[in-house]
Amino acid sequence: MSKLQSIRGMHDVLPDQTGLWQWLESKLRAIAGRYDFREIRIPIVENVEVFTRAIGQTTDVVEKEMYAFPDRNDDVLALRPEGTAGVVRSAIQHGLLHTPGLKVWYCGPMFRHERPQKGRQRQFHQFGAEVFGLDTPATDVELILMVEQVWRALGLRDNVELQINSLGDREDRQRYRDRLLDYLTPYTDQLDDDSKRRLERNPLRIFDSKNPETQAIMAKAPRLSEHLGPESQAHFKDVLRMLDALKVPYRVNTGLVRGLDYYCHTVFEWVSNDLGAQGTVCAGGRYDDLVEMQGGKATPGIGFAMGIERVVALLEASGKELDQQPDAYIVSRADPAQMLSIAERLRADLPGLKLALSLAGGSFKAQFKRADRSGARYAIVLGPEEIEQGVVQIKDMRAEESVQHTIELARLAGWIETQLGKLETD
């Protein structure tokens, strides 16, 4: 019988990896809370229209990458390829948008059927945050500041660059679209196939092309920044002014357009040179028309999404390591019930203690080998004699010289707490 394998592009996160994931997610949750964001949990499966209406029929996500399928009732469903559209659907459905200033965050798996490569998988994970009902430039800046605080908390601020641009409003983009078509029409035969297809439906997306010949053509194309109306210009200038005042480094990238149709005004990406071609680790922007596109009352919005796998890769590249080893390991030749009883008492008295047990049994020599391999600092030795005397033997397995202590069971929790506290202050 053949061995079962995970689906291509959908990877397991193994126990020696999950510690870093959990550490990262705890940092993200804590920072989101400090900025007054609350968690929202949305379904993994949605009606396909949630995404086709929001993301746009001509985007790669909808045309090529979305997992869409009919269910038994012939409703067409989709695995979520991104989080914002589902959050907007939920906010409209549950009446969360009546008061301006809703702030929510989410975290979980997303799905896109694309060619797996480093930094891009078919199942990937995102942390995202959304703000609704506020259209001020200060809202844009606070969201960017929140992401910068994430980089600082993770020790990655020097590893990423903030790139920013403005896409203007709907009228700005329509004027620019006409101007861009005028420029691109003479080059039609030189464009790659995807760009030819986008030419009539969404020419701004041609800026996303990875084809070198197309990139050379787009390098000389007119920029949307040259066609912004007065209100859009004022909004963007105010964002940049505040970033300057707050000493947040950034680079204006006039070729930054974002891959989803719902974006407008401020768009931004945090990019790293440490991840090769897939350098974007966080991206987002304003989407003032999206709620109305989804059937709600016109409500401004802005948000971002951060790729968990890519941030984990950055942390690993920076040398970030976590201590996931147990603090203590019980080596026992006593009755297993007595060992378990002592272990449960320690866990109750010391909730932060990481405690491993020699459940496999065996000789003391074999158990000490397992205790040593576990990386635990202390071996708690428990035999019939110790049980009878109401004591344990404790061996410091990381000391240069062999050190062993005899501790009364009643004093064991206090002794361990004192020793671990000393280690933390050394």
C-alpha positions as CSV (number, residue, x, y, z in Angstrom):
1,M,0.0,0.0,0.0
2,S,1.4,3.4,-1.0
3,K,2.4,5.9,1.7
4,L,0.0,8.8,2.1
5,Q,1.5,12.3,1.4
6,S,0.3,15.8,2.0
7,I,-1.1,17.7,-1.0
8,R,1.5,19.5,-3.1
9,G,1.9,23.0,-1.8
10,M,0.2,22.3,1.6
11,H,2.7,21.6,4.3
12,D,2.7,20.4,7.8
13,V,4.1,22.6,10.5
14,L,6.0,20.2,12.7
15,P,6.5,20.3,16.5
16,D,10.0,21.7,16.3
17,Q,8.6,24.6,14.1
18,T,5.4,25.5,15.9
19,G,7.1,27.1,18.9
20,L,8.3,30.0,16.6
21,W,4.9,30.2,15.0
22,Q,3.2,30.5,18.4
23,W,5.7,33.1,19.6
24,L,5.1,35.2,16.5
25,E,1.4,34.9,16.8
26,S,1.4,35.9,20.5
27,K,3.5,39.0,19.6
28,L,1.0,39.9,16.8
29,R,-2.0,39.5,19.1
30,A,-0.5,41.6,21.8
31,I,0.4,44.5,19.5
32,A,-3.0,44.4,17.9
33,G,-4.6,44.6,21.3
34,R,-2.4,47.7,22.2
35,Y,-3.8,49.4,19.1
36,D,-7.4,48.6,20.1
37,F,-8.0,45.8,17.6
38,R,-10.2,42.9,18.5
39,E,-10.2,39.4,16.9
40,I,-12.7,38.3,14.3
41,R,-12.9,34.7,13.1
42,I,-14.3,34.1,9.7
43,P,-15.1,30.9,7.8
44,I,-12.5,29.2,5.6
45,V,-15.2,28.5,3.0
46,E,-17.4,31.3,1.6
47,N,-19.8,31.8,-1.3
48,V,-17.6,32.4,-4.3
49,E,-19.2,35.7,-5.0
50,V,-17.7,37.1,-1.8
51,F,-14.4,37.0,-3.6
52,T,-15.3,37.5,-7.3
53,R,-17.3,40.7,-6.4
54,A,-14.5,42.1,-4.2
55,I,-11.2,41.0,-5.7
56,G,-12.2,41.4,-9.3
57,Q,-12.9,38.9,-12.1
58,T,-9.7,39.9,-14.0
59,T,-7.2,39.3,-11.2
60,D,-4.9,36.3,-11.1
61,V,-6.5,35.3,-7.8
62,V,-9.9,34.8,-9.3
63,E,-8.9,33.7,-12.8
64,K,-6.2,31.2,-12.0
65,E,-5.7,30.6,-8.3
66,M,-9.0,30.4,-6.4
67,Y,-10.2,27.0,-5.2
68,A,-13.8,27.1,-6.3
69,F,-16.2,24.1,-6.4
70,P,-20.0,23.3,-6.3
71,D,-21.4,21.7,-3.2
72,R,-24.3,19.2,-3.1
73,N,-26.8,22.0,-3.5
74,D,-25.0,23.3,-6.6
75,D,-24.0,26.5,-4.7
76,V,-20.5,27.5,-5.9
77,L,-18.2,27.8,-2.9
78,A,-14.6,28.8,-2.5
79,L,-11.7,28.3,-0.1
80,R,-10.8,31.8,1.0
81,P,-7.8,33.2,-1.0
82,E,-7.5,36.2,1.3
83,G,-9.1,37.6,4.4
84,T,-10.4,41.1,3.8
85,A,-13.4,40.2,1.6
86,G,-14.7,37.7,4.2
87,V,-14.3,40.3,7.0
88,V,-16.3,42.8,5.0
89,R,-19.0,40.2,4.4
90,S,-19.2,39.4,8.1
91,A,-19.2,43.1,9.1
92,I,-22.1,43.8,6.8
93,Q,-24.1,40.7,7.7
94,H,-23.8,41.3,11.4
95,G,-24.3,45.1,11.4
96,L,-20.9,46.0,12.7
97,L,-20.4,49.1,10.6
98,H,-23.0,51.4,12.1
99,T,-20.4,53.1,14.3
100,P,-17.2,54.4,12.7
101,G,-13.9,53.1,14.0
102,L,-14.4,49.3,13.9
103,K,-11.0,47.7,14.3
104,V,-10.6,43.9,13.8
105,W,-7.8,41.4,13.3
106,Y,-7.8,37.8,12.0
107,C,-5.2,35.0,11.6
108,G,-5.5,31.7,9.8
109,P,-5.0,29.7,6.6
110,M,-5.6,31.0,3.0
111,F,-5.6,29.0,-0.2
112,R,-4.5,29.7,-3.7
113,H,-3.9,27.1,-6.5
114,E,-0.6,28.4,-7.8
115,R,2.8,26.8,-8.6
116,P,4.5,26.1,-5.2
117,Q,7.8,27.8,-4.7
118,K,9.8,29.2,-1.8
119,G,7.7,31.7,0.0
120,R,4.6,30.8,-1.9
121,Q,2.4,27.8,-1.1
122,R,-1.1,26.7,-1.9
123,Q,-2.0,26.7,1.7
124,F,-0.5,29.7,3.5
125,H,-1.2,31.7,6.6
126,Q,-1.9,35.4,7.1
127,F,-2.3,37.8,10.0
128,G,-4.5,40.7,8.9
129,A,-6.0,43.8,10.4
130,E,-8.9,46.0,9.1
131,V,-10.3,49.4,10.1
132,F,-13.7,50.6,8.9
133,G,-15.5,53.9,8.9
134,L,-12.4,56.2,9.1
135,D,-11.1,58.0,5.9
136,T,-8.5,60.3,7.5
137,P,-4.8,60.1,6.6
138,A,-4.1,59.6,10.3
139,T,-5.9,56.2,10.1
140,D,-3.5,55.1,7.3
141,V,-0.5,56.2,9.3
142,E,-1.6,54.5,12.5
143,L,-2.0,51.2,10.7
144,I,1.5,51.6,9.2
145,L,2.9,52.4,12.7
146,M,1.3,49.3,14.0
147,V,3.1,47.2,11.5
148,E,6.4,49.0,12.2
149,Q,5.9,48.1,15.9
150,V,5.6,44.5,14.9
151,W,9.0,44.6,13.1
152,R,10.6,46.2,16.1
153,A,9.1,43.7,18.5
154,L,10.4,40.9,16.3
155,G,13.8,42.4,15.9
156,L,13.3,42.7,12.1
157,R,13.0,46.5,11.6
158,D,16.4,46.6,9.7
159,N,15.3,43.7,7.5
160,V,12.3,45.4,5.8
161,E,11.6,48.5,3.8
162,L,8.3,50.3,3.6
163,Q,7.2,51.1,0.0
164,I,4.2,53.3,-0.4
165,N,2.1,54.8,-3.2
166,S,-1.3,56.3,-3.9
167,L,-3.8,54.8,-6.4
168,G,-6.2,57.8,-6.1
169,D,-9.9,57.4,-6.3
170,R,-12.1,55.8,-8.9
171,E,-12.2,58.9,-11.2
172,D,-8.4,59.3,-11.0
173,R,-7.9,55.6,-12.0
174,Q,-10.3,56.0,-14.9
175,R,-8.4,59.0,-16.3
176,Y,-5.1,57.2,-15.8
177,R,-6.4,54.0,-17.4
178,D,-7.2,55.9,-20.6
179,R,-3.7,57.5,-20.6
180,L,-2.0,54.2,-19.9
181,L,-3.9,52.5,-22.8
182,D,-2.7,55.2,-25.1
183,Y,0.8,54.5,-24.1
184,L,0.6,50.7,-24.3
185,T,-1.3,50.3,-27.5
186,P,1.8,50.6,-29.8
187,Y,3.5,47.9,-27.7
188,T,0.7,45.4,-27.8
189,D,2.6,42.8,-29.8
190,Q,5.6,43.0,-27.4
191,L,3.7,42.3,-24.3
192,D,3.6,38.9,-22.7
193,D,0.3,36.9,-23.0
194,D,-1.0,37.7,-19.5
195,S,-0.4,41.4,-20.1
196,K,-2.2,41.3,-23.5
197,R,-5.2,39.8,-21.7
198,R,-5.1,42.5,-19.0
199,L,-4.7,45.3,-21.5
200,E,-8.4,46.0,-22.0
201,R,-9.8,44.7,-18.7
202,N,-7.3,46.0,-16.1
203,P,-4.2,47.6,-17.6
204,L,-2.9,48.7,-14.2
205,R,-2.2,45.1,-13.4
206,I,0.4,45.0,-16.2
207,F,2.8,46.7,-13.6
208,D,2.7,43.3,-11.8
209,S,4.2,41.4,-14.8
210,K,7.4,39.5,-14.1
211,N,8.3,39.3,-17.8
212,P,11.5,41.2,-18.4
213,E,10.4,42.7,-21.8
214,T,7.1,43.8,-20.3
215,Q,8.9,45.3,-17.3
216,A,11.1,47.3,-19.6
217,I,8.1,48.7,-21.4
218,M,6.3,49.5,-18.1
219,A,9.4,51.3,-16.7
220,K,8.8,54.1,-19.2
221,A,5.0,54.1,-18.7
222,P,3.2,57.2,-17.3
223,R,2.6,56.9,-13.6
224,L,-0.7,57.1,-11.8
225,S,0.9,59.6,-9.3
226,E,1.0,62.1,-12.2
227,H,-2.8,61.8,-12.7
228,L,-4.1,62.2,-9.2
229,G,-6.9,64.7,-8.5
230,P,-6.5,67.4,-5.8
231,E,-8.2,65.5,-3.0
232,S,-6.1,62.3,-3.7
233,Q,-2.9,64.4,-3.8
234,A,-3.8,66.1,-0.5
235,H,-4.5,62.8,1.2
236,F,-1.3,61.2,0.1
237,K,0.8,64.3,0.9
238,D,-0.7,64.3,4.4
239,V,0.2,60.6,4.9
240,L,3.8,61.2,3.9
241,R,4.0,64.4,6.0
242,M,3.0,62.4,9.1
243,L,5.4,59.6,8.4
244,D,8.2,62.1,8.1
245,A,7.2,63.8,11.3
246,L,7.1,60.4,13.1
247,K,10.5,59.5,11.5
248,V,9.2,56.4,9.8
249,P,11.5,55.6,6.8
250,Y,9.7,54.8,3.5
251,R,10.2,54.9,-0.2
252,V,7.6,56.1,-2.6
253,N,7.2,53.4,-5.3
254,T,5.1,54.8,-8.1
255,G,4.9,51.3,-9.8
256,L,3.2,49.8,-6.7
257,V,-0.4,49.0,-7.7
258,R,-1.3,45.9,-5.5
259,G,-2.9,42.8,-7.0
260,L,-6.6,43.2,-6.0
261,D,-9.1,45.5,-7.6
262,Y,-10.6,46.9,-4.5
263,Y,-7.6,49.1,-3.5
264,C,-7.6,52.9,-3.7
265,H,-5.6,55.9,-2.3
266,T,-2.8,54.7,0.1
267,V,-1.3,51.3,-0.7
268,F,1.9,50.0,0.9
269,E,4.2,47.0,1.1
270,W,6.9,45.9,3.5
271,V,9.6,44.3,1.4
272,S,12.7,42.3,2.4
273,N,15.8,41.5,0.4
274,D,16.4,38.4,2.6
275,L,13.7,36.2,0.9
276,G,14.7,36.2,-2.8
277,A,12.0,36.9,-5.4
278,Q,9.1,36.6,-2.9
279,G,10.3,39.7,-0.9
280,T,6.9,41.1,0.1
281,V,6.1,40.1,3.7
282,C,3.2,42.5,4.5
283,A,1.0,44.5,2.2
284,G,-2.2,46.4,2.3
285,G,-3.9,49.7,1.6
286,R,-7.2,51.6,1.6
287,Y,-10.4,50.2,0.0
288,D,-13.1,52.9,0.4
289,D,-15.4,51.3,-2.2
290,L,-15.3,47.7,-1.0
291,V,-18.1,47.7,1.5
292,E,-20.4,49.2,-1.1
293,M,-19.2,46.6,-3.7
294,Q,-20.2,43.9,-1.2
295,G,-23.7,45.2,-0.9
296,G,-23.3,47.4,2.2
297,K,-23.6,51.1,2.8
298,A,-20.6,53.2,1.5
299,T,-18.0,52.9,4.3
300,P,-14.3,53.7,4.0
301,G,-11.8,50.9,5.0
302,I,-8.1,50.2,5.2
303,G,-6.2,47.1,6.2
304,F,-3.1,44.9,5.7
305,A,-2.2,41.2,5.6
306,M,1.1,39.7,6.7
307,G,2.4,36.3,5.4
308,I,3.2,34.2,8.5
309,E,5.4,31.7,6.6
310,R,7.5,34.6,5.2
311,V,7.9,36.3,8.6
312,V,8.9,33.0,10.1
313,A,11.5,32.6,7.3
314,L,12.8,36.1,8.2
315,L,13.0,35.2,11.8
316,E,14.9,32.0,11.0
317,A,17.3,33.8,8.7
318,S,18.0,36.3,11.5
319,G,19.0,33.5,13.8
320,K,15.9,33.6,16.1
321,E,15.7,30.5,18.3
322,L,13.3,29.6,21.1
323,D,14.0,27.4,24.1
324,Q,11.4,24.7,23.8
325,Q,13.2,22.2,26.1
326,P,11.6,21.0,29.3
327,D,12.8,22.5,32.6
328,A,12.8,19.2,34.4
329,Y,12.6,15.5,33.6
330,I,11.3,12.9,36.0
331,V,13.4,9.7,36.0
332,S,11.5,7.0,38.0
333,R,11.6,3.4,39.1
334,A,8.6,4.0,41.4
335,D,5.0,3.0,40.7
336,P,3.9,5.0,37.6
337,A,0.8,6.3,39.5
338,Q,3.1,7.8,42.2
339,M,5.2,9.4,39.5
340,L,2.1,10.8,37.8
341,S,0.8,12.1,41.1
342,I,4.0,14.0,41.9
343,A,4.1,15.4,38.3
344,E,0.5,16.6,38.6
345,R,1.3,18.3,41.9
346,L,4.3,20.1,40.4
347,R,2.2,21.2,37.4
348,A,-0.5,22.6,39.7
349,D,2.0,24.4,41.9
350,L,4.1,25.7,39.0
351,P,1.9,26.5,36.0
352,G,4.8,27.8,34.0
353,L,7.0,24.7,34.5
354,K,7.8,22.6,31.5
355,L,7.9,19.0,32.8
356,A,8.7,15.8,31.0
357,L,8.2,12.2,32.3
358,S,9.9,9.0,31.5
359,L,6.7,7.2,30.6
360,A,8.6,4.6,28.6
361,G,10.3,3.3,31.8
362,G,13.4,1.2,31.5
363,S,16.7,1.2,33.4
364,F,17.9,4.3,35.1
365,K,20.7,4.5,32.6
366,A,18.3,4.5,29.6
367,Q,16.1,7.0,31.3
368,F,19.0,9.4,32.0
369,K,20.0,9.2,28.4
370,R,16.5,10.3,27.4
371,A,16.5,13.0,30.0
372,D,19.8,14.3,28.7
373,R,18.6,14.2,25.0
374,S,15.5,16.2,26.0
375,G,17.7,19.2,27.0
376,A,16.1,19.5,30.4
377,R,18.1,21.3,33.1
378,Y,17.2,19.1,36.0
379,A,16.5,15.3,36.4
380,I,14.2,14.5,39.2
381,V,15.1,11.0,40.4
382,L,12.3,9.0,42.0
383,G,12.7,5.5,43.3
384,P,10.9,3.3,45.9
385,E,13.4,4.4,48.6
386,E,12.7,8.1,47.8
387,I,9.0,7.5,47.9
388,E,9.3,5.8,51.3
389,Q,11.4,8.7,52.7
390,G,9.3,11.4,51.1
391,V,12.2,12.9,49.1
392,V,13.5,13.1,45.6
393,Q,17.0,13.3,44.2
394,I,17.6,16.2,41.8
395,K,20.6,16.2,39.4
396,D,21.7,19.4,37.6
397,M,22.5,17.9,34.2
398,R,24.0,21.1,32.7
399,A,26.4,21.8,35.5
400,E,30.1,21.4,34.8
401,E,30.5,19.2,37.8
402,S,28.0,16.6,38.8
403,V,25.7,18.1,41.4
404,Q,22.9,16.2,43.2
405,H,20.5,17.4,45.9
406,T,18.1,15.6,48.2
407,I,14.9,17.6,48.5
408,E,11.8,16.8,50.5
409,L,8.7,16.4,48.4
410,A,6.9,19.1,50.3
411,R,9.7,21.6,49.4
412,L,10.2,20.4,45.8
413,A,8.0,23.0,44.0
414,G,9.6,25.9,45.9
415,W,13.1,24.6,45.3
416,I,12.5,24.3,41.5
417,E,10.9,27.8,41.4
418,T,13.9,29.3,43.2
419,Q,16.5,27.6,40.9
420,L,14.7,28.5,37.7
421,G,14.4,32.1,38.9
422,K,18.1,32.2,39.5
423,L,18.8,30.9,36.0
424,E,16.7,33.7,34.5
425,T,18.6,36.4,36.3
426,D,22.1,35.0,35.6
